[in-house]
Amino acid sequence: MQELGNEMILSGKFAKLRPIEFADAEITLKWRLSERGKFLQPGAKTVEQQAKWISDALLKTNEITFIIEFNEIPVGMFAICNINHNNKNCSIGRLLIGEKAIVGNIPVAFESELLLCDYIFDGMTMHKINGDIMEDNKDMIKFRKYLGYSFDGVLRDQYIFNGLYKDTLLVSLLDIEYLNKCRPKLLSLIKLGQV
């Protein structure tokens, strides 16, 4: 982790995570409205609305939204949400590689997950990451299972997606589970992607 003034940078071999800025409104809106962003919660429809969302997000003390960069080019986003220092837990979400053509098969998403989780468990000294995944997001459900997340339950009819109520699966990962299971798997995935 590197801090430049108030700006925190998380850097790896392939990915660099930096806090979102107003200048990111146009590109993040493009990603949000793309097919790759279909499982994100509904939000802005215009650049102005997206800039307002960024402005509001920057004021929150319990959330950090990052832009993922590859070779100094913004290619995606990721966020730490619902930061609860008293109970030492938070959520991660908004993982989206919006520029798949630029990233190709480079393990930018895996390394972004590693950087963010290392920061959460080591830098923030959190005990648990929790979150929810909409039932239609089969790839993310499969990925979280593979990484060793626990599936803690279901919230029925939690979201409206394409006009239909959808269940969401509750997931969690404890710090010890991250160290013993998830982190080694992420490192393996990153290594495989370097071939």
C-alpha positions in Angstrom: 0.0 0.0 0.0 1.2 3.5 -0.8 -0.3 6.7 0.4 0.1 9.9 -1.5 -1.4 12.7 0.6 -5.0 11.4 1.3 -4.9 9.1 -1.7 -4.3 5.4 -1.1 -2.8 3.3 -3.9 -2.8 -0.5 -3.8 -0.3 -1.9 -6.4 0.6 -5.3 -7.6 2.4 -6.6 -10.7 -0.5 -6.2 -13.0 -3.2 -4.2 -11.2 -3.1 -0.8 -9.4 -6.1 0.2 -7.4 -6.6 3.9 -6.7 -9.6 5.8 -5.3 -12.3 6.8 -7.7 -12.2 10.5 -8.9 -14.7 12.8 -10.6 -12.9 12.4 -13.8 -13.9 8.7 -13.8 -17.6 9.5 -14.2 -17.7 8.9 -18.0 -15.8 5.6 -18.1 -17.5 4.1 -15.0 -20.9 5.0 -16.5 -19.9 3.2 -19.7 -18.9 0.1 -17.7 -22.1 0.3 -15.6 -24.3 0.4 -18.6 -22.5 -2.3 -20.5 -23.4 -6.0 -20.6 -20.5 -6.7 -18.2 -22.2 -4.4 -15.6 -25.6 -6.1 -15.7 -25.4 -7.4 -12.2 -24.6 -4.1 -10.6 -27.4 -2.4 -8.8 -29.3 0.1 -10.9 -27.9 3.6 -10.8 -26.9 6.5 -12.9 -28.0 6.8 -16.5 -26.1 10.0 -17.4 -22.5 11.2 -16.8 -23.9 14.0 -14.6 -25.8 11.4 -12.4 -22.6 9.3 -12.3 -20.5 12.3 -11.2 -23.1 13.0 -8.5 -22.9 9.3 -7.4 -19.0 9.7 -7.2 -19.4 12.9 -5.3 -21.6 11.2 -2.7 -19.4 8.2 -2.5 -16.3 10.3 -1.8 -18.1 11.8 1.2 -18.9 8.4 2.8 -16.7 7.3 5.7 -17.7 3.7 5.5 -16.9 3.0 1.9 -13.9 3.2 -0.6 -14.5 2.8 -4.3 -11.4 2.0 -6.3 -10.6 2.3 -10.0 -8.5 -0.7 -11.2 -5.8 0.3 -13.6 -3.7 -1.9 -15.9 -0.7 -0.3 -17.5 -1.9 3.0 -16.2 -5.2 2.6 -18.1 -8.5 2.4 -16.1 -10.0 -1.0 -16.8 -12.4 -1.6 -13.9 -13.6 -0.9 -10.4 -13.9 -2.5 -7.0 -15.2 -1.3 -3.6 -15.0 -1.8 0.1 -18.5 -1.1 1.5 -20.2 -1.1 4.8 -17.0 -0.7 6.8 -17.7 -1.4 10.4 -14.6 -0.8 12.6 -16.5 -1.6 15.8 -17.4 -5.1 14.7 -14.4 -5.5 12.4 -16.2 -6.4 9.2 -17.0 -4.9 5.8 -18.3 -5.9 2.4 -16.7 -6.0 -1.0 -18.5 -5.3 -4.2 -18.8 -3.6 -7.5 -16.0 -5.9 -9.0 -16.2 -5.1 -12.6 -13.6 -5.4 -15.4 -15.1 -3.0 -17.9 -12.3 -3.1 -20.4 -11.9 -6.9 -21.0 -10.3 -6.2 -24.5 -7.4 -4.3 -22.8 -7.0 -6.8 -20.0 -7.2 -9.9 -22.1 -6.2 -13.0 -20.1 -4.0 -11.1 -17.7 -5.1 -11.9 -14.1 -6.0 -8.3 -13.2 -9.3 -9.2 -11.5 -7.6 -11.9 -9.3 -4.8 -9.6 -8.3 -7.3 -6.8 -7.6 -9.1 -9.2 -5.2 -5.8 -10.2 -3.6 -4.7 -6.5 -3.1 -8.1 -5.5 -1.7 -8.4 -8.5 0.7 -4.8 -8.0 1.9 -5.6 -4.4 2.6 -8.9 -5.3 4.4 -7.4 -8.0 6.6 -3.9 -6.6 7.1 -4.2 -2.9 6.7 -7.7 -2.4 8.2 -7.3 -5.4 10.5 -10.9 -6.6 9.7 -12.1 -10.0 10.9 -14.7 -10.7 8.3 -15.8 -9.8 4.8 -19.5 -10.3 4.1 -21.7 -9.7 1.2 -24.5 -10.8 -1.0 -24.6 -12.1 -4.6 -27.8 -12.1 -6.7 -28.9 -15.6 -7.6 -28.5 -15.0 -11.4 -24.8 -14.1 -11.0 -23.7 -17.7 -11.4 -20.1 -16.9 -12.3 -19.6 -14.9 -9.1 -21.3 -17.6 -7.0 -19.0 -20.2 -8.5 -15.9 -18.0 -7.9 -16.7 -17.2 -4.3 -17.3 -21.0 -3.6 -14.0 -21.8 -5.2 -12.2 -19.2 -3.0 -13.7 -20.7 0.1 -16.3 -18.2 1.1 -19.1 -19.6 3.4 -22.6 -19.4 2.1 -24.6 -18.2 5.1 -28.2 -18.0 3.8 -30.6 -16.5 1.4 -32.5 -13.3 1.4 -35.7 -14.0 -0.6 -36.9 -11.5 -3.2 -34.2 -9.0 -2.1 -33.7 -7.3 -5.5 -35.8 -6.4 -8.5 -33.8 -7.4 -11.6 -35.4 -7.0 -15.1 -38.8 -6.5 -13.5 -38.5 -9.8 -11.4 -37.8 -10.3 -7.7 -34.5 -12.1 -7.2 -33.0 -13.9 -4.2 -29.6 -13.0 -3.0 -27.1 -15.4 -1.4 -25.3 -14.2 1.7 -21.6 -15.0 1.8 -18.7 -14.4 4.3 -15.0 -14.9 4.6 -13.1 -14.8 7.9 -9.5 -13.6 8.2 -8.2 -17.1 9.0 -10.1 -18.5 6.0 -8.6 -15.9 3.8 -5.0 -16.7 4.9 -5.4 -20.5 4.8 -7.6 -21.0 1.8 -8.6 -18.0 -0.3 -5.2 -16.2 -0.5 -3.3 -19.3 -1.7 -5.9 -19.9 -4.3 -5.8 -16.3 -5.6 -2.0 -16.5 -5.8 -2.3 -19.7 -7.8 -4.8 -18.1 -10.2 -2.5 -15.1 -10.6 0.5 -17.4 -11.3 -1.5 -19.4 -13.8 -2.5 -16.2 -15.6 1.1 -15.2 -16.0 1.9 -18.2 -18.3 
